[in-house]
Amino acid sequence: MNISFTKSGRLKPKPSSEALGFGKLTTDYMFIMDYDAGRGWYDPKIVPYSPIPLDPSTCVLHYGQGIFEGLKAYRSPDGRVLLFRPEENARRLNNSCDRTCIPPLDENDILEAITELVRLEKDWIPSAEGTSLYIRPFIIATDPFLGVHPSRTYMFIIILGPVGNYYPTGINPIKILVEDEYVRAVAGGTGEAKTMGNYAASLKAQDKAEKLGCIQVLWLDGIHRKYVEEVGSMNVFFKIGGKVITPALSGSILPGITRMSSMELLKKHGYGVEERALSIDEILHAHKTGTLEESFGTGTAAVISPIGELLYKGSNYMVNNGAIGPVTSMLYDTLTGIQSGRLPDEFGWTFEVK
């Protein structure tokens, strides 16, 4: 691509690592590329971060035709800038495009856009442990019309922001609500795509969870309200009787890149890994018999997050006495070590931005 560049007249001050939080700050520049049905994707550019003018009837505002991705850039101890499996994010972005009738992008163009923007903004990448530069690519439908059909114009945008821990508890085990009232997705719906409406559908249950003292929601399937699916911002794993079990991708679960990487690591370390239907009743039975050994979530934002307690139908169920288990610790230390360049990358997962 021939990416044009417009220089900002005023750069923002860089924050301290202690002031980061998650999702609160943005960098100086953003990437934008437009689409028109008659021209295809065109005019890639990096411009100063600024508001986007939209007509009040723009269809994404009314019908939610929009998708996004999330990945991170890391600063290694020797100063290198590393991305973690960005080609998988590009592939998943196009999968989401397909599900929502958005025209696909060339995956090499997606990677080039991410790389060029990160290279320009590399001074924003923090180096403290647990910090990174969050990368948010997204696509919105931009036709100004009130009518339900796919748009003929779109914008592909990438923004960046330095971040710390996703959860305020850091790596400490979290308490989650097993949601049996509301549902997020069903097979045949949009659950396996990273589309904006999925997250709007989750807000009611998330608000309910927070009022009950929980950090996140564990969703049950939308048909039987019986089988666990995923946590609001993560895929989920349970270690029961020595085996690590995660719900199978059935069309209503996001195919997480950290999920996939965790499974590869677990198998390499000799753990039995099962992808299958897992009911909440099986989990509670394992808790009762003492075979529920660990639970954790996996995702780009939190990486690996130990689950220390489940709240279901008014009862609390502690997992591993509320402590981080050895499998969870191994995955967290290994994945963050590879991502940040502190450990050797024998899988070829990292991509250096030079």
Secondary structure, DSSP 8 states (H G I E B T S, - for coil): ---EE---SS------GGG--SSS---SEEEEEEEETTTEEEEEEEEE-------TTBHHHHH--EEE--EEEEE-TTS-EEEESHHHHHHHHHHHHHHTT-----HHHHHHHHHHHHHHTGGG---STT-EEEEEEEEEE--B--SSS--SEEEEEEEEEEE--SSTTTTS-EEEEEE-S-----TTTTTTS-BHHHHHTTHHHHHHHHHTT-SEEEEE-TTTS-BEEEETTBEEEEEETTEEEE----SSS---HHHHHHHHHHHHTT-EEEES--BHHHHHHHHHHT-EEEEEEEETTTEEEEEEEEEETTEEEESGGGS--HHHHHHHHHHHHHHHTSS--TT--EEEE-
